[in-house]
């Protein structure tokens, strides 16, 4: 189901929005993790999980767009 706010947007605009949101989250949280090595373990784990979730979301989006991806386990 497409959210009501995105119905008027083109597919390209939606995809661009999704990429920008995920990349912004990853960039911000990775900077936070690097700049504040003394974060408590709970916050650190929460931020790492968000980065992991966002990168997986980007991979799914790329797969949906048939972008060739090579992943390493």
Secondary structure as UniProt FT lines:
FT   HELIX           4..6
FT   TURN            7..8
FT   HELIX           11..35
FT   TURN            37..38
FT   HELIX           41..64
FT   TURN            65..66
//
